[in-house]
Every structure is written in C-alpha cells, then in structure tokens.
Amino acid sequence: MAELSVRRAAVILAAGQGTRMRALQPKVLHRVGGRTMLDRAIDAAEAAGCSRTIVVVGAHSPAVGEHVVKRLGEGSTALQEPPLGTAHAVRAAQSALTGFTGDVVVTYADAPLISAEALEPLFDARAKGADLVVLGFKASDPGAYGRLVLDAAGGLKRIVEAKDASPEELKIDVCNSGVLAAPAIILFELLSEVTNQNAKGEYYLTDVVGLARGRGLKVVIVSAPETTVRGVNSQAELAEAEAVFQHAMRRRLMDGGVTMPAPETVQLSWDSTVEPGATLEANVVLGPGVKVEGGALIRAFSYLEDCVVRSGAIIGPFARLRPGADIGEGAHIGNFVEVKNVRVGRGAKANHLSYLGDGSIGAGANIGAGTIFCNYDGFEKYQTHVGEGAFVGSNTSLVAPVTVGPGAYTGSGSVITKDVAADALALERSHQVEKVGWAARFRDMKRALKAR
C-alpha cells in the first residue's frame, strides 16, 4: 500500500460476552475459513493501512486479550470493565491512542467478513472533507437493525433504533453496520459527550451522529454489501458466515483457473493458495497453510494442512497431508496414505495404506503398501530417509533413525532397523514353518469337541 497522507488507527470491539454462542470458547476466537474472527478483523485493519490497532476486551475473557498481545504485542488491548455500551467500549481505547492525531476506524471482532476494501471508502470520505463517516448497508430484511436517516442533502441526519423508529422510518432499508471513522480528536470529544440517558442505561456509539450534527460537522454514509458487514452472534450465524466465505473463496479460485467439479463440497481456508490449472475434486478440505501448484490433482476426500503440493503431483483419494509435507513434481500419494513432515521427491510414489512421518523420500522411489515410518519412541521423533530410486517392499516397517540408500530394495514384511546401502537388498524375516495336515486335524478336533 502506498504511504498514507493521514495516519490511520483501528479500534476493534471484542468485549462482548457472546452468550448466544453457548460455547466454552470466547465468541471472537471462533474461526471462519480457519482463521479466528478476531484475527480476521485485525487483518482487515492492517490491510487498510492502520498503523495502530487497539482491541477492546472484557475481563470475562482473558484468552482474548492474551491472543491479541501474542499477535500485536503489549499495549494493543484496552479493558472495558464494566461493560456499559459501545461508546463506553470505544472510549476505553482512548488512553492507548494518546498522542495519535490521525483517523480512527471503529470495527467489530465478531464481523468476520469485513475487509480492507469495505473500510477504504470510510477513509476516502474523510479525505474528501467528511468529519464523521458511517458504514451502512442495504438490508434484505431490515428487522431490528438501526436505520440511517438522511437529510435532504444526502447527509446522515441520525441513526434510529428499530424499536424507536416511526412507521415511516421503519420503511428505510439502509441500515447501520456499527462501523464508523473520524479524526481521533473529534471522535473522543464526541464520545465524552455521550450520556446513558436511555432505557438500558448504556452509552451508545450511535449517539455521536447527533452530537456531530449539533456541532455542525459533516456526517456522511458509505455503503458495503450486507454479507460483508454481517455480525456473528450464534453458532448458526457462524455457519452462515462460513458459507459466505467458502462461496467467495471457491469462486475466486475458479475464476482464476482452478478446476472444481463439485465446488460446493470443497472446503478452503483463508490463506489457501491454489494455482491455475490445479484440480480439487469433491470433498477435498484444505486447512490453513496449503499451497497447491498448477497441474496438481487433489482427488476426492483428501485432507491437507500446512503443506505444499507441487506441479503434476496426484494426491488421494482419501489421503492426508499433515504439516511439513512437501510433495514433489509428479509424485503420487495415494489412498489412505498419511504424510507428515516428509519431503517427497519428484516422481516418487506411495500409492496405498502407508504412514510416512518425518524424513525424506528421494526422486523416483517407490513405497509399497503398508509401509510405516516408525518415527516415535514415546519421547522423541526420529527421521527416515529413502534414497532416489529405492524400492520399499509392501508391509515394511522402517524404524527411525534409518536410511535406505539410493536404488536399494527392502523385502516385503521386513522390519528395517539398520541403514541399507545403495543398491542393496535388505531382508528381515523369520523362517517360514509349515506343518503338513495341521489345519485338517485342527478342524476335526474342534468338530468333535462341539459334537460332544
């Protein structure tokens, strides 16, 4: 982003108790697209060029404050205690912004779909001379939303709550998102004048509109789509926000050249990177941190997280790639194969029923069905390395730390505990014993016992 002529800051309200979620976890730490709603709000503020972000938290949810400090550092939270309304919450951030003279945008940690693109028009309106800018939206069902009442010149006259609106005002479908922006000096001066003379005895942020008009300040609205500003207050609304996110993310990838035969079944994350020419089949899940290069094929019912799949690779069906998996060009990871923290070389194959954890597989190597990298002794993790062109026989257990050299073979059913030299054959089996006629005698004995 180009250098801004006016500094920007964000105050994110995250002190709500979220009782309607009926969950042990704080509401704003629930995830949309694999990212907490709180982090998504911070992402939007930072992408909009905010050099300071203050998150207002409540004493009832210390985990929220800890989350913010871990990401933004000390001094990035403000405590609202007791909770006395939205204006009171924003005012709690005033001391954290002491000396800041730029523009402040107020947003909400439980509105996970708001973006920098939605916030930018507020700052644009400020640059054009507005003193206070409110973000509105046209509601499909205005219901209990506050209505934005305009004056004859198109400026924002006041915000009226639905319960206080006249029949004529209830017909207005342009509603208040709660998001607004103003210079820090003006915003906190207006907040100091807000009273709690209302039925709930709370300090309402919406009152700053009337106070600004009373001072003769210019108050305007800008708009965003309803889905962008939608808040989340329940598990059902969380699922609705997830559905909106997933639809938009799938559409963006498909518009960019990614093939999805059944897009409605694919689940993506906020940072999913899928290059043009890749294919995601039905019921694929991409957790956070996944990169899929062009030409790769992710087959049905595969689950990927924090991994890389390179061009031409084939994953699945029913495969699992865990953190640290790096699947090389043209490699195959087949059905019921799990890969964790393993670099798989170009053209290598592990097509069936294997666990590959910690290590590397060289280019062109073949991993037989039922192979296990035995990487954990109950205390430490160890690495297994399979060289280029090696052939690991079916049902081999490779007990780490161990290396199978380039071009080496292991016999099926072997337990390999020592390094195998390049181009060697390693076998580890007990001798097969055969007792002639034993099975027939056993059956006869069992039948006789049963007959008695």
Steps between C-alpha positions, in 0.01 A plus 500: 500500500626849414603727786194666651475876541294459818589238758237239576412301809235241579302432813357148489222420746541149643360530851159340439419192705357301208256306717288404199788291367452263796865401477794472740723686257466882476286597203763700315746209510266283295627455145380583152711357221740355755579845648359647821243773452723726710801440276289565193398840643866581573595385148244741349625792708863436410420452132318835509821668612436536873833555676345449844236247599343496844270213594247568777460189716292396799618365835280193450717367212872526583577265209398776257749747647773236502431425134528868408823556693657192344431643155531877546708535814455681830291817491269368230203434730264719699280363777131587517387420850215513575335481156283809462431516127679551171595865554645405837697221330656733241582755766690228689754508216567874533799476731663240274480755216637793697682731261350344188359771275398309189175329401348224712271229364281303741430139400380179664677173569179304442459624141738255330426589138587867509800582284742778424301566183194571715694730735681704235191706398476632857851642477432628148197692628711643779757617244221676311400707802256293705549529876319179592437207264261212572501171309150400397349214305175426325332222697289231337304487826563817705326348804670611820784691333548868572385717207709775340285812462630743238439871461392672179862545392579130543696541821440273797249668729474238771497130578176371642466162666221281366312500829499882500425549129177643361302296245648718227856448628447125518457503122864609461714209384841668538626378836785561741794257506649661810825577317604867488805720454600846619811694600616379841461845657141542380402140577610507864357850555162378378524185711560713811159660442304175460266434793318191622158660520314212340299194598809278531718754676777440246726730298414451131756561227218601264443814709815657355309566178253736666777665700704557185200649320445727799850636453437562131742229394466322167364146551469264202443133429679256272368157412611137492316177408292350779706179504818699560384662824299209639562437869519161669314442825409131486628169369247519216626845397858371520409226254331757274815715502710192418271423206538854365878479536521160332282606207712810437828313535396220264377750246825696515707186442280375217505843334879473521512167316466235770277202411239387755248248363293524822595837652224497761674204671851652514609672823771767484690715748575871517854451365442217253725544195388297199659588168324500161484156343468311828197278564315452829257210485192450719524518881857627510592702811786749498591603852717806567842529341443298182657578163398299192691572181352502152449160342464319833198277557345468845262208481179452698481484880858616560595723795799736478650744751818710510658322203615547141386298198711568194408501133376173354473321834195281571359482852237252611226405496468473879852634570614714791783752478603639836728795585839492331401270213667615178388294203728530198413541133318202356505307827207277601354478849214254481200376694532480879856632501595747773804725458641722775819709480639303207647640179392272215719521192402543138307203362509298823198283579323385814170378365341299780443475874820649645616735775799715405606722791819709529768466237537495124429286195726536200394557142350198329486288815213256549341445840305175519158458657495480878836671550550678831761756599536408870601850610409522870631314803263658750738789572674619183435514125759357259545520124485245221667567166429298185741564215430569132364205309473281809227235521343439840310171500142473624443483875848626586559670835788748487609561860651848520760628499576306186606557140424291193761580241437599136384211287472263798217249553336376817318170501128493574415455866842612624571700814800716404698626798839562336608715207479333159781562253437632151376235256487233774210269592406497869294210635384443856266201543472196724508162323164374378391177671241273339328214688345264245139406572477713815195698384294190418583341836410822681159520333424134578586554866280810528205325334532207739509723803196690379310177431551382862 
